[in-house]
Amino acid sequence: MDVTQPEPVKEAGQLASAVSGAVAAVGAALVLAGIFTSEQVANWALVAGGIVTALSFVVSATIPYILAMRARMKVTPLDSPRTIDGEPLVPASGATTQLN
């Protein structure tokens, strides 16, 4: 069974590299056209990669928290169990409970 594990650090690095590469490629065309210098384009690529990396970190840090909070809202508390419609759960008539 081949189960792939999520690799958020690797994926963030790949995304940052892709964005930096795209900025550098577009920038190279602009340098060839004489609109910008290669130093300006290199700085843009560096900044773009840093921004993407920072955003990836923020997303990877907040998504698990948000998902955990959503999951907690769906869990029935033991002290006051409810149906999916919010009605209190009551034992069936004649049912007895066993506490061990």
C-alpha positions as CSV (number, residue, x, y, z in Angstrom):
1,M,0.0,0.0,0.0
2,D,1.6,3.2,-1.1
3,V,0.3,6.1,0.9
4,T,1.7,9.5,0.1
5,Q,2.3,11.8,3.1
6,P,1.7,15.6,2.8
7,E,4.9,17.5,2.5
8,P,3.9,21.2,3.1
9,V,7.5,22.4,3.3
10,K,8.5,20.8,0.0
11,E,5.3,22.0,-1.7
12,A,5.9,25.6,-0.4
13,G,9.4,25.5,-1.8
14,Q,8.2,24.1,-5.1
15,L,5.5,26.9,-5.4
16,A,8.0,29.6,-4.4
17,S,10.5,28.3,-7.0
18,A,7.8,28.2,-9.7
19,V,6.7,31.8,-9.0
20,S,10.2,33.0,-8.9
21,G,10.9,31.2,-12.2
22,A,7.9,32.7,-13.8
23,V,8.8,36.2,-12.6
24,A,12.4,35.7,-13.9
25,A,11.1,34.4,-17.3
26,V,8.8,37.3,-17.8
27,G,11.5,39.6,-16.5
28,A,14.0,38.2,-19.0
29,A,11.7,39.1,-21.8
30,L,11.4,42.6,-20.4
31,V,15.2,42.9,-20.1
32,L,15.6,41.8,-23.7
33,A,13.1,44.5,-24.7
34,G,15.2,47.1,-22.9
35,I,12.4,48.0,-20.5
36,F,14.1,46.9,-17.2
37,T,17.6,45.8,-16.0
38,S,18.5,42.3,-15.0
39,E,19.2,43.5,-11.5
40,Q,15.6,44.7,-11.1
41,V,14.2,41.4,-12.4
42,A,16.5,39.4,-10.0
43,N,15.1,41.5,-7.1
44,W,11.6,40.9,-8.2
45,A,12.1,37.2,-8.4
46,L,13.6,37.1,-4.9
47,V,10.8,39.1,-3.5
48,A,8.1,37.0,-5.2
49,G,9.6,33.8,-3.9
50,G,9.7,35.2,-0.4
51,I,6.1,36.4,-0.5
52,V,4.9,33.0,-1.7
53,T,6.9,31.2,1.0
54,A,5.5,33.4,3.7
55,L,1.9,33.0,2.5
56,S,2.4,29.2,2.3
57,F,3.6,29.2,5.9
58,V,0.6,31.2,7.1
59,V,-1.8,28.9,5.2
60,S,-0.1,25.7,6.4
61,A,-0.3,27.0,10.0
62,T,-3.9,28.1,10.0
63,I,-5.7,25.4,7.9
64,P,-5.2,22.6,10.5
65,Y,-6.5,24.9,13.2
66,I,-9.6,25.9,11.2
67,L,-10.3,22.2,10.3
68,A,-9.9,21.2,14.0
69,M,-12.4,23.9,15.1
70,R,-14.9,22.8,12.4
71,A,-14.5,19.2,13.5
72,R,-15.1,20.1,17.2
73,M,-18.4,21.8,16.2
74,K,-19.6,18.5,14.8
75,V,-18.8,16.3,17.8
76,T,-21.7,15.6,20.2
77,P,-20.8,16.5,23.7
78,L,-21.2,13.6,26.2
79,D,-22.9,15.7,28.8
80,S,-25.7,16.8,26.4
81,P,-25.9,14.6,23.3
82,R,-28.1,15.9,20.5
83,T,-29.4,14.6,17.1
84,I,-28.2,16.1,13.8
85,D,-31.3,18.4,14.1
86,G,-30.3,19.6,17.5
87,E,-32.9,17.6,19.4
88,P,-31.8,16.1,22.8
89,L,-31.1,12.4,22.6
90,V,-33.1,10.4,25.1
91,P,-32.8,6.8,25.9
92,A,-35.4,4.5,24.3
93,S,-38.3,3.6,26.5
94,G,-37.4,0.5,28.6
95,A,-33.7,0.8,28.0
96,T,-31.3,0.7,30.9
97,T,-27.9,2.1,31.1
98,Q,-24.9,0.3,32.4
99,L,-22.1,2.2,34.1
100,N,-18.9,0.3,34.8
